[in-house]
Amino acid sequence: MLLLNPRHLVRNYPDQRSREIMEKTVAFFEKTGLTKLKADFHGAVWYEDFLNFCKKEGIFSSMMTPAEHGKEGEHAVWDTWRVCGFAEILGFYGLPYWYAYQVSVLGIGPIWMSKNKKAQAKAKRLLDEGGIFAFGLSEKEHGADIYSSDMIVTQLEDGSYRACGGKYYIGNANQARMVSTFGKMADTGEYIYFVADSQHPKYELVKNVVYSQNYVAEFRLHDYPLAEEDILHHGDDAWNAALNTVNVGKYNLGWASIGICTHAFYEAFDHAANRHLYKLTVTDFPHVRQLFTDAYARLVAMKLFALRAADYMKAASNEDRRYLLFNPIQKMKVTTQGEEVINLLWDVIAAKGFEKDMYFAMAAVEIRGLPKLEGTVHVNMALIIKFMANYFFAPAEYPEVPRRDEGSNDSFLFDQGPTKGLGKIKFHDYHIAYDSVDSPNLSVFKAQIETFKQMAMLAPPTPAQAKDIDFLLTVGEMFTLVVYGQLVLENARIYKIEPELLDQVFDFMVRDFSKFALQMYSKPSSTEGQMAQCLKMIRKPVTDDVRYARVWSEHVSKMQGQYKMPD
């Protein structure tokens, strides 16, 4: 089965240490039990027990140390494949545990990207001691607008530095001994990245800005002293480190969504399958079957896309930067699809989804945060649109990327280089994937794609529309569906997804494309030419009762009784 089941970890782990990490992490949460998990969630209890477990088992040190910084015998490797599996497991049991790991990934990213050997040695020592890290980028007044940073660093006559300013919404910043912090030089306005210690007397921990198990800090530095060994990056290197770290870390948002939705699906399906109303089992109602089938198909597509995006992350190089399109789609599309899956499940279990003892009540809250964390849907969509012209109209030749589960170290992710030149990135021809399979709903979807491309040529955005973010967001949603479908198709072949399930995936893809076409048609600024093309894109999926029944019997209904977390 493609979806995670903690009772049967069938995912390929390329080495014993990786499998051990996953199995021990699952065992920790299974022993903790749902009752304590929920009590800690409702009580906003800091996850000291989880951090102590990770310290004892050396998990963060193995997971977050690139091979070149590792010690003999510890099998330290930064492997996107196993990062994905770990993030999925943490999301499955609770977003706070994922968050502790996630912001540590972000915090240590600028350190590994630097040439500061002393800072790197300190980071490795702290990892070995079970330490956590923090990423000091966003600010209260500017959010993630790093052009406008008010963290000001002044260099003194003796060559040392002083930092003044505040950061906001910074996870782990209550305990991290290395907070990678972005700022500007007072005299030149040049960007700078440095590390601060949350336990230093000149570091003021203002407050936790959320009520949660996480500590999401507002902190201020008051003439905080910095030596050269605390400086990670200057100038363009600091800017690049900020954005390149986001490329590495924010990719994990989609995996948290996949984990949350998978656990919620098990719980919701078992509830419905064991409940009887009007002398029928709830899962016998046609609308309930439709809701579960749609949720299942969307969840499978989320995981297929995410796994394939990981392959391209591992294949990334200066010559192959396709990951810079697939990565923001992983952050934006997979997380918003996660919200959709939870909505569908909630429509089935209704009031049960509010009950304090259900995992679902926690999932329904946590799933909302992922599309809204630093790097919102809007930010990622603005990035995605930059790739559309080359994706559609200027394909390039690339060797085929295989499934990348060999366990190799992803060195390039910490040497990505300048963040410029996105408009020059080329992609392989998407027709290769779309022409590799023949199914009824895929044929409808392909027709929608071609009409969308025609609109780009026959009725392109007007100058005013090109500046209208609301209009461009809808364009971006439609383009995103094309890329999403491409990677789903590539991985459907790799993972041997059954034809009926794949066609069910494109059933909802056709409906989603039609939804966005209707939105564009309804925009106040849409032109007559655009409206005409939108009407052509509004299509109905192909109905096939035999296919639908097979998806239900062979895939969806088999989720019953597969997993229940111990109390």
C-alpha positions as CSV (number, residue, x, y, z in Angstrom):
1,M,0.0,0.0,0.0
2,L,1.3,3.5,-0.9
3,L,0.0,5.2,2.2
4,L,1.8,5.1,5.5
5,N,0.8,2.4,8.0
6,P,2.9,2.5,11.2
7,R,2.1,-1.2,11.8
8,H,3.7,-2.2,8.4
9,L,6.6,0.1,7.4
10,V,6.9,-1.1,3.8
11,R,8.7,2.0,2.5
12,N,12.2,1.2,1.2
13,Y,15.0,2.2,3.6
14,P,18.4,2.0,1.9
15,D,20.3,1.2,5.1
16,Q,19.7,-0.2,8.6
17,R,20.2,3.1,10.4
18,S,17.5,4.8,8.4
19,R,15.0,1.9,9.1
20,E,16.0,2.0,12.8
21,I,15.3,5.7,13.0
22,M,11.8,5.3,11.5
23,E,10.9,2.2,13.6
24,K,12.1,3.7,16.9
25,T,10.2,7.0,16.1
26,V,7.0,5.0,15.5
27,A,7.6,3.0,18.6
28,F,8.0,6.1,20.7
29,F,4.7,7.5,19.6
30,E,2.8,4.2,19.8
31,K,4.1,3.8,23.4
32,T,3.1,7.4,24.2
33,G,-0.5,6.7,23.1
34,L,-3.3,8.9,21.8
35,T,-4.5,9.9,25.3
36,K,-1.3,11.5,26.2
37,L,-0.7,12.9,22.7
38,K,-4.1,14.7,22.9
39,A,-3.6,15.8,26.5
40,D,-0.2,17.4,25.6
41,F,-1.9,19.0,22.6
42,H,-4.7,20.5,24.6
43,G,-2.4,21.6,27.4
44,A,0.1,23.2,25.0
45,V,2.9,21.1,26.7
46,W,6.4,21.6,25.4
47,Y,7.6,18.4,23.8
48,E,10.5,17.7,26.1
49,D,9.9,14.0,26.1
50,F,10.1,13.9,22.3
51,L,13.3,15.9,22.3
52,N,14.8,13.7,25.0
53,F,14.0,10.6,22.9
54,C,15.7,12.2,19.8
55,K,18.7,13.0,21.9
56,K,19.0,9.5,23.4
57,E,18.7,7.9,19.9
58,G,20.9,10.5,18.1
59,I,18.1,11.0,15.6
60,F,18.5,14.7,14.8
61,S,22.3,14.3,14.6
62,S,21.9,11.5,12.0
63,M,19.1,13.2,10.1
64,M,20.5,16.7,9.9
65,T,24.2,16.2,9.4
66,P,25.5,16.1,5.8
67,A,27.8,13.3,5.2
68,E,30.9,15.5,5.0
69,H,30.3,16.6,8.5
70,G,29.5,13.2,10.0
71,K,31.5,11.0,12.3
72,E,32.6,7.5,11.4
73,G,30.0,4.9,12.1
74,E,27.0,7.2,12.8
75,H,25.7,7.1,9.2
76,A,25.0,10.8,9.1
77,V,23.6,11.7,5.7
78,W,21.3,14.5,4.4
79,D,19.1,12.3,2.3
80,T,15.9,13.9,1.0
81,W,14.4,10.5,0.6
82,R,14.6,9.6,4.3
83,V,13.9,13.2,5.4
84,C,10.5,12.8,3.6
85,G,9.8,9.5,5.4
86,F,10.7,11.0,8.8
87,A,8.6,14.2,8.2
88,E,5.6,12.1,7.2
89,I,5.8,10.0,10.4
90,L,6.1,13.1,12.6
91,G,3.1,14.7,10.8
92,F,1.1,11.4,11.2
93,Y,1.4,11.7,15.0
94,G,1.2,15.5,15.5
95,L,2.3,18.7,13.8
96,P,4.2,20.0,16.9
97,Y,6.8,17.2,16.7
98,W,7.2,17.8,12.9
99,Y,7.6,21.5,13.7
100,A,10.4,21.0,16.2
101,Y,12.3,19.1,13.5
102,Q,11.3,21.4,10.6
103,V,12.5,24.6,12.1
104,S,15.7,22.9,13.2
105,V,16.2,22.0,9.5
106,L,15.7,25.7,8.6
107,G,17.9,26.9,11.4
108,I,20.9,24.7,10.5
109,G,20.6,25.2,6.8
110,P,22.5,28.6,6.6
111,I,25.2,27.1,8.8
112,W,25.9,24.1,6.5
113,M,25.7,26.5,3.5
114,S,28.4,28.7,5.0
115,K,32.2,28.5,4.9
116,N,32.4,29.1,8.7
117,K,34.1,26.0,10.0
118,K,33.9,27.0,13.6
119,A,30.1,27.5,13.4
120,Q,29.8,24.2,11.6
121,A,31.8,22.4,14.3
122,K,29.6,24.0,17.0
123,A,26.5,23.0,15.1
124,K,27.6,19.4,14.9
125,R,28.5,19.3,18.6
126,L,25.1,20.7,19.5
127,L,23.4,18.1,17.3
128,D,25.3,15.4,19.0
129,E,24.1,16.8,22.4
130,G,20.5,16.7,21.2
131,G,20.2,20.4,20.5
132,I,17.6,22.1,18.4
133,F,18.0,25.1,16.0
134,A,16.0,28.2,14.9
135,F,15.6,30.2,11.7
136,G,15.5,34.0,12.4
137,L,14.1,35.4,9.2
138,S,10.6,36.9,9.5
139,E,9.8,40.1,11.5
140,K,6.7,41.5,13.1
141,E,6.3,44.4,10.8
142,H,7.6,42.9,7.6
143,G,6.7,39.2,7.8
144,A,8.9,37.3,5.3
145,D,9.7,40.5,3.3
146,I,13.4,40.2,3.8
147,Y,14.1,43.2,1.7
148,S,12.8,45.3,4.6
149,S,14.7,43.7,7.5
150,D,15.0,45.9,10.6
151,M,17.6,43.6,12.2
152,I,20.6,46.0,12.1
153,V,24.2,44.9,12.6
154,T,27.0,47.4,13.3
155,Q,30.7,46.7,12.9
156,L,32.8,48.2,15.6
157,E,36.4,49.6,15.3
158,D,37.9,46.4,16.8
159,G,36.3,44.3,14.1
160,S,33.5,42.9,16.3
161,Y,29.8,43.5,15.7
162,R,26.7,44.5,17.6
163,A,23.2,43.4,16.5
164,C,20.0,45.2,17.4
165,G,16.5,44.4,16.3
166,G,13.7,41.9,16.6
167,K,12.4,38.8,15.0
168,Y,8.9,37.3,15.1
169,Y,7.3,33.9,14.6
170,I,10.5,32.1,15.1
171,G,10.1,28.4,16.1
172,N,12.4,26.8,18.7
173,A,13.8,30.3,19.6
174,N,13.2,29.7,23.3
175,Q,15.9,26.9,23.5
176,A,18.0,27.0,20.3
177,R,21.7,27.7,21.1
178,M,22.2,28.7,17.5
179,V,19.5,30.9,15.9
180,S,20.5,31.6,12.3
181,T,19.5,35.3,12.0
182,F,19.1,37.5,8.9
183,G,19.8,41.2,9.0
184,K,21.4,44.2,7.4
185,M,24.7,46.1,8.0
186,A,24.1,49.6,9.5
187,D,26.6,51.4,7.2
188,T,26.1,49.8,3.8
189,G,22.7,48.1,4.0
190,E,24.4,44.9,2.9
191,Y,22.7,41.7,4.0
192,I,24.3,39.6,6.7
193,Y,23.6,36.2,8.3
194,F,24.8,35.4,11.8
195,V,24.1,33.1,14.7
196,A,22.7,34.1,18.1
197,D,22.3,32.1,21.3
198,S,18.8,32.2,22.9
199,Q,20.4,31.9,26.3
200,H,22.6,35.0,26.0
201,P,21.8,37.9,28.4
202,K,21.5,40.3,25.4
203,Y,18.9,38.0,23.8
204,E,15.4,38.9,25.1
205,L,12.8,36.2,24.6
206,V,9.7,38.4,24.5
207,K,6.9,35.8,24.4
208,N,5.4,32.8,22.7
209,V,3.1,34.3,20.1
210,V,0.9,31.2,19.8
211,Y,-1.0,29.0,22.2
212,S,0.6,25.7,21.2
213,Q,3.0,23.0,22.1
214,N,5.4,24.8,19.9
215,Y,7.3,27.9,21.1
216,V,7.0,30.4,18.3
217,A,8.9,33.3,19.6
218,E,9.2,37.0,19.4
219,F,12.7,37.8,20.4
220,R,14.8,41.0,20.5
221,L,18.6,41.5,20.4
222,H,19.9,44.4,22.5
223,D,23.4,45.4,21.4
224,Y,24.1,41.6,21.0
225,P,27.8,41.1,20.7
226,L,29.0,39.1,17.7
227,A,32.5,37.9,16.8
228,E,33.7,36.9,13.3
229,E,33.1,33.2,14.2
230,D,29.4,34.1,14.6
231,I,29.0,35.5,11.0
232,L,27.8,33.0,8.5
233,H,27.3,35.0,5.3
234,H,27.7,38.6,3.9
235,G,26.0,40.3,1.0
236,D,24.5,38.2,-1.8
237,D,25.6,35.1,-0.1
238,A,23.3,35.9,2.9
239,W,20.4,36.6,0.6
240,N,21.0,33.3,-1.3
241,A,21.4,31.4,2.0
242,A,18.0,32.6,3.1
243,L,16.1,31.6,0.0
244,N,18.1,28.4,-0.6
245,T,17.4,27.3,3.0
246,V,13.7,27.7,2.3
247,N,14.1,25.5,-0.7
248,V,15.5,22.7,1.5
249,G,13.2,23.1,4.5
250,K,9.9,24.3,3.3
251,Y,9.6,21.3,1.0
252,N,8.7,19.3,4.2
253,L,5.4,21.1,4.6
254,G,3.7,18.8,2.1
255,W,4.9,15.8,4.0
256,A,3.4,16.9,7.2
257,S,0.1,17.3,5.4
258,I,0.4,13.8,4.0
259,G,1.0,12.3,7.4
260,I,-1.8,14.2,9.1
261,C,-4.3,13.3,6.4
262,T,-3.3,9.6,6.4
263,H,-3.9,9.3,10.2
264,A,-7.2,11.2,9.9
265,F,-8.4,8.9,7.1
266,Y,-7.8,5.8,9.1
267,E,-9.8,7.2,12.0
268,A,-12.6,8.7,10.0
269,F,-13.1,5.6,7.9
270,D,-13.2,3.3,10.8
271,H,-15.7,5.5,12.6
272,A,-18.0,5.6,9.5
273,A,-17.6,1.9,8.8
274,N,-18.7,0.9,12.3
275,R,-21.6,3.3,12.6
276,H,-25.2,2.5,11.6
277,L,-27.9,4.9,10.7
278,Y,-31.4,4.2,9.2
279,K,-30.6,0.5,9.2
280,L,-27.5,1.1,6.9
281,T,-23.8,1.2,7.6
282,V,-22.7,4.8,7.0
283,T,-20.2,3.7,4.3
284,D,-23.2,2.3,2.3
285,F,-24.6,5.8,1.7
286,P,-23.7,6.9,-1.9
287,H,-22.6,10.4,-0.9
288,V,-20.4,9.0,1.9
289,R,-18.7,6.7,-0.6
290,Q,-18.1,9.6,-2.9
291,L,-16.6,11.8,-0.2
292,F,-14.2,9.0,0.9
293,T,-13.3,8.1,-2.6
294,D,-12.5,11.7,-3.4
295,A,-10.4,12.1,-0.2
296,Y,-8.6,8.8,-0.9
297,A,-7.8,9.8,-4.6
298,R,-6.5,13.2,-3.5
299,L,-4.4,11.7,-0.8
300,V,-2.8,9.2,-3.1
301,A,-2.1,12.0,-5.6
302,M,-0.5,14.1,-2.9
303,K,1.9,11.3,-2.0
304,L,2.7,10.4,-5.6
305,F,3.6,14.0,-6.4
306,A,5.6,14.5,-3.2
307,L,7.6,11.3,-3.8
308,R,8.4,12.3,-7.3
309,A,9.3,15.9,-6.3
310,A,11.8,14.3,-3.9
311,D,13.5,12.5,-6.9
312,Y,14.0,15.8,-8.6
313,M,15.3,17.4,-5.4
314,K,17.9,14.6,-5.2
315,A,18.8,15.0,-8.9
316,A,19.3,18.7,-8.6
317,S,22.4,20.3,-9.9
318,N,23.6,23.6,-11.5
319,E,22.5,22.0,-14.9
320,D,19.2,20.7,-13.6
321,R,17.1,23.2,-11.5
322,R,13.7,21.8,-12.3
323,Y,13.3,21.3,-8.5
324,L,12.7,25.1,-8.2
325,L,9.2,24.6,-9.8
326,F,8.3,21.3,-8.2
327,N,9.4,22.5,-4.7
328,P,6.9,25.4,-4.3
329,I,4.1,23.2,-5.7
330,Q,5.0,20.7,-3.0
331,K,4.7,23.5,-0.4
332,M,1.6,25.1,-1.9
333,K,-0.5,22.5,-3.7
334,V,0.1,19.4,-1.5
335,T,-0.7,21.4,1.6
336,T,-3.9,22.9,0.2
337,Q,-4.9,19.5,-1.0
338,G,-4.4,18.4,2.6
339,E,-7.0,20.9,3.7
340,E,-9.4,19.5,1.0
341,V,-8.9,16.0,2.2
342,I,-9.7,16.9,5.8
343,N,-12.8,18.9,4.7
344,L,-14.1,15.8,2.8
345,L,-13.5,13.5,5.8
346,W,-15.1,16.0,8.1
347,D,-18.2,16.1,6.0
348,V,-18.6,12.4,6.7
349,I,-17.9,12.3,10.5
350,A,-19.5,15.7,11.2
351,A,-19.7,16.4,14.9
352,K,-17.4,13.5,15.8
353,G,-14.6,15.6,14.4
354,F,-14.9,18.1,17.3
355,E,-14.5,15.5,20.0
356,K,-11.5,16.0,22.3
357,D,-10.4,12.4,22.3
358,M,-10.3,12.1,18.5
359,Y,-7.0,12.5,16.6
360,F,-9.2,14.2,14.0
361,A,-9.9,17.3,16.2
362,M,-6.2,17.9,16.3
363,A,-5.7,17.2,12.6
364,A,-8.5,19.7,11.7
365,V,-6.7,22.5,13.5
366,E,-3.2,21.6,12.4
367,I,-3.9,21.1,8.7
368,R,-4.8,24.7,8.3
369,G,-1.4,26.0,9.3
370,L,0.7,24.4,6.7
371,P,-0.3,26.4,3.6
372,K,-0.1,29.5,5.7
373,L,3.4,29.1,7.2
374,E,6.1,31.5,6.0
375,G,6.0,31.2,2.2
376,T,2.2,31.4,1.8
377,V,0.2,30.1,-1.2
378,H,0.3,33.6,-2.7
379,V,4.1,33.8,-2.4
380,N,4.6,30.3,-3.9
381,M,2.2,31.0,-6.7
382,A,4.0,34.1,-7.7
383,L,7.1,32.0,-8.0
384,I,5.5,29.2,-9.9
385,I,4.1,31.5,-12.6
386,K,7.6,32.5,-13.6
387,F,8.2,29.1,-15.0
388,M,5.1,28.8,-17.2
389,A,6.4,30.0,-20.5
390,N,9.4,27.7,-20.6
391,Y,7.4,24.8,-19.3
392,F,4.8,25.0,-22.1
393,F,6.7,26.4,-25.0
394,A,10.5,25.7,-24.6
395,P,11.1,22.1,-23.5
396,A,14.6,20.8,-23.2
397,E,16.2,17.3,-23.2
398,Y,17.1,15.7,-19.9
399,P,18.0,12.2,-18.9
400,E,15.1,10.4,-17.2
401,V,15.2,10.8,-13.4
402,P,14.7,7.4,-11.7
403,R,13.3,6.7,-8.3
404,R,16.0,8.1,-6.0
405,D,15.8,5.9,-2.9
406,E,19.5,4.8,-2.8
407,G,20.3,6.8,0.3
408,S,22.9,9.2,-1.2
409,N,23.9,12.5,0.5
410,D,22.3,15.6,-1.2
411,S,25.4,17.8,-1.2
412,F,24.0,20.2,-3.8
413,L,21.2,21.4,-1.6
414,F,23.8,23.2,0.5
415,D,25.6,24.6,-2.5
416,Q,22.7,25.8,-4.7
417,G,24.4,29.1,-5.6
418,P,22.7,32.3,-6.8
419,T,18.9,32.4,-6.7
420,K,18.7,34.4,-9.9
421,G,17.9,33.3,-13.4
422,L,14.6,31.5,-12.7
423,G,13.2,32.5,-16.1
424,K,16.0,30.6,-17.9
425,I,15.3,27.3,-16.2
426,K,14.1,24.7,-18.7
427,F,11.9,21.6,-18.2
428,H,11.5,18.3,-20.0
429,D,8.5,17.9,-22.3
430,Y,5.4,17.3,-20.2
431,H,3.8,15.4,-23.1
432,I,6.1,12.5,-22.4
433,A,4.3,11.8,-19.1
434,Y,0.8,12.6,-20.4
435,D,1.2,10.4,-23.5
436,S,2.5,7.5,-21.5
437,V,-1.0,6.5,-20.2
438,D,-4.4,6.3,-21.8
439,S,-7.5,6.6,-19.7
440,P,-10.9,8.4,-20.2
441,N,-10.4,11.2,-17.6
442,L,-6.8,11.7,-18.5
443,S,-8.0,12.4,-22.1
444,V,-10.4,15.0,-20.9
445,F,-7.7,16.6,-18.7
446,K,-5.3,16.7,-21.7
447,A,-7.9,18.5,-23.7
448,Q,-8.3,21.1,-20.9
449,I,-4.5,21.6,-20.9
450,E,-4.4,22.3,-24.6
451,T,-7.3,24.8,-24.4
452,F,-5.4,26.5,-21.5
453,K,-2.3,26.8,-23.7
454,Q,-4.4,28.1,-26.6
455,M,-5.7,30.8,-24.3
456,A,-2.1,31.8,-23.4
457,M,-1.5,32.4,-27.1
458,L,-4.9,33.6,-28.4
459,A,-6.1,35.6,-25.3
460,P,-3.0,36.4,-23.2
461,P,-3.3,38.5,-20.0
462,T,-3.7,42.2,-20.7
463,P,-1.1,44.6,-19.2
464,A,-3.5,45.4,-16.4
465,Q,-4.2,41.7,-15.7
466,A,-0.4,41.0,-15.6
467,K,-0.3,43.3,-12.5
468,D,-3.5,41.8,-11.0
469,I,-2.4,39.3,-8.4
470,D,-6.0,38.0,-8.0
471,F,-6.1,37.2,-11.7
472,L,-2.7,35.7,-11.8
473,L,-3.4,33.4,-8.9
474,T,-6.1,31.7,-10.9
475,V,-3.8,31.3,-13.8
476,G,-1.3,29.8,-11.5
477,E,-3.8,27.3,-10.1
478,M,-4.5,26.0,-13.5
479,F,-0.8,25.8,-14.5
480,T,-0.1,24.1,-11.2
481,L,-2.6,21.4,-12.0
482,V,-0.7,20.6,-15.2
483,V,2.6,20.2,-13.4
484,Y,0.9,18.3,-10.6
485,G,-0.6,15.8,-13.0
486,Q,2.7,15.3,-14.8
487,L,4.5,14.2,-11.7
488,V,1.6,12.0,-10.6
489,L,1.7,10.3,-14.0
490,E,5.5,9.8,-13.8
491,N,5.2,8.2,-10.4
492,A,2.1,6.2,-11.2
493,R,4.3,4.2,-13.6
494,I,7.2,3.9,-11.0
495,Y,4.8,2.7,-8.2
496,K,2.6,0.7,-10.6
497,I,-0.7,2.4,-9.6
498,E,-3.7,0.5,-10.9
499,P,-5.4,2.0,-13.9
500,E,-8.8,2.5,-12.2
501,L,-7.2,4.4,-9.3
502,L,-5.2,6.7,-11.7
503,D,-8.4,7.4,-13.7
504,Q,-10.2,8.3,-10.4
505,V,-7.4,10.8,-9.7
506,F,-7.9,12.5,-13.0
507,D,-11.7,12.5,-12.3
508,F,-11.1,15.1,-9.5
509,M,-8.3,16.8,-11.6
510,V,-10.9,17.5,-14.4
511,R,-13.3,18.9,-11.8
512,D,-10.7,21.1,-10.3
513,F,-9.6,22.4,-13.7
514,S,-13.2,23.2,-14.5
515,K,-13.6,25.0,-11.1
516,F,-10.6,27.3,-11.8
517,A,-11.8,27.9,-15.4
518,L,-15.1,29.1,-14.0
519,Q,-13.3,31.4,-11.5
520,M,-11.3,32.9,-14.4
521,Y,-14.5,33.3,-16.5
522,S,-16.1,35.2,-13.6
523,K,-13.2,37.6,-12.9
524,P,-14.3,41.2,-13.5
525,S,-11.3,41.7,-15.8
526,S,-11.6,38.6,-18.0
527,T,-11.8,39.4,-21.7
528,E,-14.2,38.0,-24.2
529,G,-11.5,35.8,-25.7
530,Q,-10.5,34.5,-22.3
531,M,-14.2,33.8,-21.4
532,A,-14.6,31.8,-24.6
533,Q,-11.6,29.7,-23.8
534,C,-12.7,29.2,-20.2
535,L,-16.1,27.8,-21.4
536,K,-14.2,25.2,-23.4
537,M,-12.2,24.2,-20.4
538,I,-15.3,23.5,-18.2
539,R,-15.7,19.8,-18.7
540,K,-17.4,17.0,-16.9
541,P,-15.4,13.9,-15.9
542,V,-16.2,10.6,-17.6
543,T,-18.6,8.5,-15.5
544,D,-17.8,4.8,-15.2
545,D,-19.7,2.9,-12.6
546,V,-17.6,-0.2,-13.0
547,R,-14.3,1.8,-12.4
548,Y,-15.8,3.6,-9.5
549,A,-17.0,0.4,-7.8
550,R,-13.6,-1.2,-8.3
551,V,-11.8,1.8,-6.7
552,W,-14.2,1.5,-3.7
553,S,-13.9,-2.2,-3.3
554,E,-10.2,-2.6,-4.1
555,H,-8.7,0.5,-2.6
556,V,-10.9,2.8,-0.4
557,S,-12.8,0.2,1.6
558,K,-9.7,-1.8,2.4
559,M,-8.6,1.1,4.6
560,Q,-11.0,-0.2,7.2
561,G,-9.3,-1.7,10.3
562,Q,-5.8,-1.1,9.1
563,Y,-4.6,1.2,11.8
564,K,-5.8,2.5,15.2
565,M,-3.4,4.4,17.6
566,P,-3.2,2.8,21.1
567,D,-4.8,4.8,23.9
